[in-house]
């Protein structure tokens, strides 16, 4: 039974592993100063992917953590998915050349959908669309602004763009551990054929099992990103991997 892919998350700020509470930079917890060692721990446990977010780049556009991301990509034997501040060809290309398997574009895809489409076309299988939502409204610019647009509308417009994956984060539960927004992913699975990755709210193995059973006809949830729960001891990486493969 394949189940869904688990994407353990490493959020980088100032070269350290951190987690934010509901995306609030003022509510940051530092979990370690060696992101490469953390990535190796996840990879050695059997994680099929590692999700890396450059929080500094997401906020300022400055790729201050790129050397760390390159070090992670070269150290681990599993593909790295990276987002945060990917707003132009140069930033996307630099990450891919640094060894990242897949880049995630967010705000820039809403600001410039034609560019987002062209990037996905030029790098088939290597560009994911990341949408962060509060309720059902897409947020932009590092979760600081609402776009006034519904996630289902944005997904519908981007359906034919050729993205490798669609990553949807429910900000309301991100870093809280109270459970993912199952209804959101249920709704999206019924409305898109882009492989869907859930993010936000996972705090237990049970939460992962509930996500792994989400299907629309023949389309399962492709994966889920887990961050804080792995760092604060709510769930071990081994238990998380087992729960993600439940199905």
Beta strands, then each sheet from edge to edge (+ up, - down):
strand 1: 5-13
strand 2: 16-21
strand 3: 24-32
strand 4: 49-54
strand 5: 79-83
strand 6: 102-105
strand 7: 127-134
strand 8: 137-140
strand 9: 145-150
strand 10: 165-170
strand 11: 196-199
strand 12: 215-216
strand 13: 219-220
strand 14: 223-226
sheet 1: 3+ 2- 1+ 4+ 5+ 6+ 7+ 8- 9+
sheet 2: 3+ 2- 1+ 14+ 11+ 10+
sheet 3: 12+ 13-
end
